[in-house]
């Protein structure tokens, strides 16, 4: 298991969601206070990613009547991923402005591009780098000792992602996972949750639950997430 490098070293202070009322305008993906993150904004980031990260095609010349085969292309972000980056960036920038936090590190698009497997020219990569840079200036408290439920949740996430073998018992997996990395990630999650809570985040039901990973397994699957906005919804989603 590895921490998302730039997030794990970040100092943070953000949080879960305090709702002041029901907000649901057509075309709005999420609200952060009075700021609207529109569906069009999410779509624009996705469209840019598709244009700047085209699927490769085979160099072999197809036989007459055959189509040029498509090769596996880069893994583009999902709408939910884009929305989570836009929401958390808005929260981080507001907290930083209010408390005069300054970045303590600079995340470069080239570095982030390698991590996510996309072109450094992509708007998504640029926005993710800006988020990591912002988070680097936010303070995090002391490491948090995981509860039994925390351990169980990480094990469940690892099994779902195939990052924990079926042969490994929960007891053994729990001992291996209960380390400084996990305690640091839980501290980041706590700090981020507190900041989101103070900035009236409301999320369109189609994106719920909206989360951002602060710790991932080696294959990139989330191990610990910070929730952004309301919990899950019964609404039908198409993300």
N, C-alpha and C positions, 0 to 999 in steps of 0.2 A: 504494500500500500504506500502511496506517496501523497504528500500534500501538494496541491497546486502551488507550484514554487512561489509565484509572486504574491498569491493570496496568503499563503501560510506565513510569510515574513512580514506581511502587512500589519500595521497597528490599526485597530478598527474600533468603531463605536456606532452601531446601527441596529435595527430590530424588527420584530414582528409587528403586526398591524393593529392600530387602534382606529376603529371606524367611527366617524362622526355622523354618518348617515348613508343612505343608499344612493349611489351614484351610478348611473348606467345610461350613457349617451351612445347612440349609434356611431360606430366608427372609432370608439375609444377603447384601446387595449388596457390601459391602466391610468390611474391618477396618483400623483404624489403631491399631496396638498392640493393647490389649485392648478398644478401643472398637468396637462393632458398628454399622454403618450398615445398617439393615434395608431390605428391599424395601418394606415398608409405609411407611417414611419417604419413600422415593422416590415411591411412588404418591400419598402425601398431598400432596406438592408439585405433582405433575402434576394431580391432581384440583382443587386450589385454583386452578391456572392456568386450567383449563378453565372453572371457574365464574366467575372474575373477568375472563375475556377471551373472552366469547361471540362467535361469528361474527355479523356484522351481517346483517340481512335487508333486502330491498328495500322502499322506502316505497311503491312502486306497488301498487295493489290488484289481486290476481290475478283473472283471468277465472273465471267459474263452472266448477268442476271442476278448476282448476289449483292447484298447490301454490305457496306463497310461496317464491320462489327464494332460495337462500342466496348471499350475496356472499362473496368471499374474506375470510377472517378473519385475525387475528393469527397469526404463526408461533409456535406453542407449542414449548417446549423438548422435546427427546427425553429418554428415560430416561437415556441415557448422559451427556447434558449435566448433568442434575440430579445424578446420582451423582458426576460430577467435581467439581461445586461443593461438595457435602457432604464429599467426601474431602479436597479441598485446604483447605477451611475448618478442618476438624479438625486437619490438620497445621499450618497457619499458627497457629492458636490455641495449640497445644502448644509450638511453637517460641518464640512470643512470650512465653508464660508462663515457659518455662525460661530464656530469655535476657533477660527484662525489656524486650522491644521494645515501644515505644509507637507507635500510629498517628501518622503525620505529615500525614495528610489525612483528610477525612471524605467518603465517597462517599454521596450522597443518593439515596434510591430514585427520586425524580423524574428525576434525571439519568440513572440507569441505565435507567429505564423507557423513556426516549427512545432510548437506544442499542439496546435489544433489542426495542422495539416492543410492550411489554406494559404492563398497568396497574401503576402504582406501588404499588397495594394488594396485588399478587400476592406470595405467599410466596417464589416463585422470585426475583423482583426484590429483595425485602428481603434474602434470603440472599446474592445476588450482591453487593449493596451492602456487606454486612458483610464478605464476602471481600475486596473491593477495599480497604476500610478497613483490614483486618488486614494485607494485603500492603504497604500504604503505609509500615508501620513496619519492614519487614524489609530489611536492607542487601543491596545488590548490589555485586559486584566490578567490576573494570574491564571495558570493552567487550571482547567476544570476536571475534577475527578469524575470519570464516567459512572453513571448509574448502571444497574443491571439492565434496565430498559435500553440505555444507550448502546451497550454492548450487543444486546439482542438485535437492535435495529441495524447495526453495522454488519453483523453476521448475516442477517436476512438479506441485506443489500448485496453483500458479497456472494451469497449463494445464488441469488437471482441473476447476477452478472456473470456467474461462472468463475469468479475470482477465488472462491473457496471450494476445494474439492469435496465431492460427496463423501469421500472416505474420512475426512477430518471431522471429528466430533465438535459440537458446540463448545464443550469445555476447553479443548485444545485451541480452537480458533479464538475463543475469548481471551485466553492467556496471551496469545501472540498479538492480538489487536490492541490490548490494553497497554499502550506505550505513550511516550512523550508526544509523539505526533498526534495521536488521538486527543490527548488532553489539550494540546495547543489548538487543535481544530475546534474543540468544544468551546474554548475561550473565545475564539473568533466568532463562532456562531452566536454565542451569548451577546457579544458586543454589537454585532450587526443587527441582531433581533431587537435590541433596545433602541437602536437608531431608527430602524424602520417604523417601530411602534410610535415613535415621536413625530412621524411625518405623514400620518394619515394616508397610508397607501391603500388603494382600492383596486382590485384586479377584475377584469372582465371574466365572467364565469367560464368562458371557453379555455382560459389559461390556468385555471385552478386545478391542483395546487401549483403555484408558481414558486420555484425554488432555485437557489444558486449554490453550486457545490463549493465547499471550502476544503474538502479532502476527497481524494479519489483513489481508487485502486490502480494498480500498475497499468491496466488496460484502458483506463480513462473513465470507468464507470463510477458514478458518485458513491461515496461512502458516508459523508456527512454533509447535509444541506442546511442552508439557512432559509426559512420560509419567508416569502415576500407577499404579503397580503393575506386574504382570507384562506382558510383551509380548502379542501377539495369540494367539488360541486357535483351535483347529480345531473347537471346539464350535459347534453351530448356535445362532444368536442370533435374537431377535425383539425388536428395539428400535425 
